[in-house]
Amino acid sequence: MISRRDLFAHALSISKQLPDKAYAINLCQNRYFFIVAYLAVVFRNQVSLLPPNQSPRTISDLLTAYADSYCITDALVDSQGMSLASADLSFGDPNVFLISNDSLNADMGALPLIDSNRTISISFTSGSTGKPKAIAKSWREFQAGAELALQHFNLIGQAATLVSTVPAQHMYGLETSFFWPLFSGLSIHDRRPFYPEDISRCLKSLDRPGILVSTPAHLKACTSVKTIWPAIKSVLSSTAPISASLAQQVEATLNAPLYELFGSTETLSFASRRNALSTQWQTYAGVRLWQQGRHFVVGGGHLHIPIKLDDRFLLHDDQSFSIVGRSNDLIKIAGKRASLAELNLILNNIDGIDDGLFVHYKNERLSAIVVSESSRKAILTELKKSMDPVFLPRIIHFVAELPRQPTGKVNQSELQDLIQGLSLV
């Protein structure tokens, strides 16, 4: 266990070693190194840049867009093992600061005051709906959001350890990996387990009650393997809705309640539901959702100004809602409307489908891209049970994998390249 005292001492030491620049691209994979680096950048009055992925192209683009920037990393490889040297980075490069156990010297000096209203990090949307957008956040926003979430999930004063499969650079990962433990009695495991057996081993190693923080793709994988899961306190999921049937399956497999978080890079998390019991979402205390013209807006709570959302909702009251879909995913075929998100949920809920999504161009019929060993006939038979015939895919393409990021979201530009290769346009 590492105390806050030691954490701050390590961060203060690192802050004095950092290059004298304005922006730091935090690429650390180890969660503790990430947190130390993040705090060190705050102490140095710099701004952390948190990329949506760690591809060489993304890193090169950030170094170009933010000229006065450098990278902090704990290894010169990304999460897939790809060398970052192809992004023109190398050991000894002035654009790279390497953090390791050897560099974690304890500095017990006075901590600098933090301007809670200053931008401390810039996150980037996943690019699942187009070009990633830069979203700036302050310490005040993160603290207010964390305190509301901790209150909502009754985690204030609780002694538990979070085990997360989510990158710390993702807003969902940043909230739960750093700011929730910082403002509570929670701790965070420094690993980011990937395979179900790895996740199980991490949870078994804890000496306090465990909370698994994950995504629908990871949780679906966890339900498909035969392993003995240790007793844990709860499971958290975000980045995409989970079907009620999968939610029930996760709860039965892990023997713990599953709570989904709803939010965005712009808003942080602001609502949750336990889909095994109810499909409706409940906002955090003080947070309100309302319709304004053709758009929906969320405000109150930790949000100092109302924020327009890209989703469409069915409002039950100003604190309870259901998701209809994203404003840009509504399709119309033969006079009938449907949400691509809802259709994708149906597709991925079919036994034998490891991954899949629908694609739609112009006013033509839908096609589907799937990762599956099931036959086209078997997939269509299952789809016919749950959707209108006009939305059945005219073509089903089988691929080895979809271009998903570690959070499970699809990278739009890489998807377009895949679609071009499949001759869907």
N, C-alpha and C positions, 0 to 999 in steps of 0.2 A: 504494500500500500504506500502511495506517495501522498503526503499531506499538501494542503494549500501552501503552507510555509515553504516547503521544498520546491513546489511548483513555481511560486513567485520568485524564489531565489535563483532557480535555473533560468527562468525567463528574463530576469534582470541581467544576469550574466550574459546571455545570448544577445540581448538588446544592445549591449556595448560593443559587440563584435560585428554587428551587421554593417553592410556597406552603407555609405551615406547617400541614399537615394530616396525617392518619394514613394515607390510602390514595391511590394514584395509578392511574387507569385508563389503561393504556398502549395508545394507538390508533395508534402510529407505523407507517406502511407501509414506509418506507425502513428496511432492516435495520440500518444503522449508527446511525441516529437511535433506533431501538428499543433497541439495545444500550446506547447512551449513556444514554438515559432510564432503562433498567432499572437500570444500575449507579448512576446518580445517586440513584435512589430508595433503593437499598440503603445508599449512603453517608449518606443523610439519616435513616436508621433508620425509613423508612416501608415500606409494603407495596404491591407492585404487584398490581393486579387485571387479569387477562388474560381478557377476554370471549371467549365461543365464537364470536361474530360481532360486527359493528359496526353493526347496525341501530339506528336512533334509539330504538326501544323497549327494546332490550337495554341501551343506555347509560343511558337514563332510569331503568330498573329498578335498575341498579347504583348510580347516584347516590342513589337513594332508600334502597336496602338498606344502603349504606355511607354514612351521612350525612356523615361527616367525610372526604369524598373530592373529588378533582378529576381532570380529564383532561389527559394529555399527548398532544399530536398534532403531526404535521408538516404537516397539511392538514385543513381542516374539511370534508372529504368522505371517505366510506368507500371501500372497494375497488371498489364498483360505481358510484362517482361520485355517490352520493346525498348530499345536503347534510346535515350533522349539525346544522344549525340547527333542524331539526324535532325534535331532542332537547333544544331550549332551550339550545343552545350557540352561542357566537359569539365573534369576536375581542374582546379586552378583558374578557371574562367572567372573574370571579375563579375560576370552576370550570374554566377552561381555561388550560393552559400550552403555548404554541406553541414548538416547537423547530425551529431552522433553522441553516443554515451560519453566519449572522450571530451566533447565540447560542453557538457553539462556541468560547469563549475558553479558551485553555490555562491551567490553574491548576496550577503545579508544586509546590503545597504538600504537606504530609504527608497521606497517605491515612489515613482513619479505620480503626480496627480493626473487623473484621466478626465479629459473634457468629454462628458457624457453625450454631448450633442454633436461632436465631431464625427465625420465619417471614418469608421475604423476598418471597414471591409467592403469590397464590391463583389457581389456574386453575379453569376450569369445564368439566365434561364437555359433550360436544357437544349433548346433548339428543336424540340419535338414538334413545334408548330411553325418553324421558320428560323430566321437568323436569331441567335442568342441575344438577349438584351442585358445591359449592365444595370444592376440594381444596387444602389448604395444604402448602407445601413449604419446606424450609430449604436454606441454602447447602450444608450437609454432605451432604444427600441428593443434590442435583444434582451435586456434585463426585464423590461415590462412584459414582453412576450413570454419569457421563461417563467416568471412568477405567476402569470395567469394560467399557463399550461400545467404547472406543478399543482396549483390549487384545483384545477379542473379534474386532474387525475388523482387527487388526494395523495400526492407524493411529498408534500411538505413534511419534514421531520421523519420521513421513512428511510430506513437503512436498506438499500438494495444496490445491486450492481447491474449496469446496462451492458449488454453484449450486442454490438451493432454490426450488421452486414453492409451498412450504408456508408459511402465515402464521406469523410468529414467536410470535404469541399462543397458538398450539396447542402442546400439550405436546411432540409430535413435532418441531415446528418450533423450539421453545425449546431442546430438547436439542441438536439438530444445528446450529442457527444460532448459538448462543451458547456453551453450556457445552462442547461438543466442541472448538471452536477455542480457547476460553480455556485449556483444560488440555492442549493439544497444539501441534504445529507447523502445524496446519491453518489456513487462512484461509477467510473467507466472503465471497461476492460480495454487494454491498449491494442488488442488484435482486431483484425477485420476478417473473421472467418468467412469462407466462401461456400464450400460444400457442406451438405447436411451433417456429415459425420464430424467435420471441423466445428460446426456450430454446436453440436451436441457435446463435444469434448470441452469446448470453452465454457459452456453452461455447467458442466459437471465439475469444473475446476474451481468454481466460485465458493467462497466461504460465507457469502451473504445471499439472500434471496435474489434470484436473477430476473431481469426483464429483457426479453429479446426485442430488439429494434430492427425491423427488416422491411422487405418489399413483397408484393404479391408473388413475383416470380420465385423468390427464394422460399417463401412459405409453401408455395405449391410443390416445390422440389422436396421440402421437408416432409410433406405428407406422403410422398411416393416411395420413401426408403424405409426399410425395416431396421430400426435402431431403437434402443431404449432411451427415452428422453427423461432427463432429471426433472424433479419438481421445480417449477418456476412460478413467479408471482403473476406475470402477465406477458402479453405479446402486443407490440405496437407495429402498425403498418401504415405506409403512405406511398405516394407517387402515382397510384392508380387505385380505383375502387376494386374491392373484392366482392365476388358474388356471395350471396347468403349461403349457398351450398358449400363453397370453398371455406368460408368463415367457420361454418359448423365443423368441417373436416379438420381444419387447423386446431380448433379448440379441443376436438376429440383426440387428435394425435398428440398435442403438446400438453393436454390436460390443464389448460389455463385460458382465461378470457382473452379474446382478441379485440383490441380497440384500433380503429382506423382514425388517422389524423387527416384533416382537410385543411389545405392552405396553399400557398404559392411562394415563389421567391420574393414577390413584392410584399406579401402580407404576413409572412411567417404562418405557422399553424394557428387556426382560430376556431376550429370545431372538431367534433369527433362523433363516432357512433360505434355501437357494438352490433354489427350486422347479423350476428347469429340470433339476436333478439329483436332488432328493429332496423328497418332500412332508412329511418330518418336520422338526420344529423342535428346535433345540438351545439350551439356556439358557446364559447367560453364566456364567463361572467362579464357583462358589460358590453360585449360585442353584439352588434346588430347588423342584419342583412335586409336590404330593401331594394325595390325596383325603382329605377330612375329613367323614365322614358323607355328606350329599347334595351337598356343595360341594367345590370344588377351591381349594387354598390355595398361594400362592407365598411363599417366604421365603429368607433368606440373602442373600449378596452385599451389595448396597447397601441392602437393605430391613432396617431395624432391628427391625421387627415383621412377622410374617406377615400377608398381606393376602388376604382372600377374593375370589375372582374370579367374574364373572358368566358365564363361559364353561364349556363342558363339553369334556372332553378324553379322548383315549385315550392312556394313559401307557405308553410303551415301557420307560422306566426313569425315575428321578427327574430326569433332565436331558434326556430326549428324549420328545417327545409329538406327537400330531396333534390338530387342532382338530375337534371334532364339531359345535359350534355354540354359540350363546348359550343360557343356561338358560331364557330367555323366548321363544326363537324356534322351539321344537319344536312341530310341529303334528301332529294326528292326524285322518285322513280315511278313512272306511271301514275302520277298524281298522289302517291303515298309518300309519307315522310318517315324518316328514321334517323337515329343518332348512330354514327359510326362507332362511338365509344360503347354503346349498348350492344351493337352487333359484335364487336370484338370481344366483349365480355361473354356473350353466348358461345362464340367460337372457341375461346380458350377454356371454357368450362366443360368441353367435350372430352371424355376419357380417350386417351390416345393422342391428343393434341399437346405437344410439348410447348409450342408457341405458335402464334398466328395473328394475322390482321387482315382486314378488308381494305381494298383500295378502290377508289372511284374517280373516273375521269369524264369530264364533260357531262353529258346526260345519258351515258351508256350504262349498261348493267354493271354490277359489281364483280370484281375478281377477288380471290383470296390468295394469300401467301402463307404457307404453313410449314412448320417443322413437325413432322409426324411420320410414323410408319403405317398409319391407317390408310386404307384405300380411299380414292375420291368418292366412290359409291357410299362407303360407310360414313364418311363425313357429311355428305349431302343428306343421308337418311336421318342423322342426328339433327342437322340444322333445320330440316323440315318440321321437326317437332316443336320448334320454338320461334320461328319467324315466318313472316309473310313470303310467299313464293317469289314475289318480285325482287326481293333482296337476296335470294340465293345466288351464290357466285356462278358466273357463266364459265369461269376457268379457275381451277385450283392449281397453283404452282407449289411444288415441293422444293424446299431449300434446306441447306444444312443448318443455317442460323439466320436470325434477323439482326439488323444492325442496332442492337440495344446498348445503351450506356449502363454502367454499373448499377444505377438506380432502377433500371428496367424500362426507362423511357426510350422511345425510338428516336434516333438521330435523323432529322428530316432530310438533310443533304445526302447522307449515305443511303437512305431509303430510296431517294430519287435515282441514285446511281444503280441500285439493285433493280428498280422497276424498269429502267432503260434497258438493262441487260436481259430482262424477262420479256421485253417487247410488249409491255402493257400500254404503251402510248403510241 
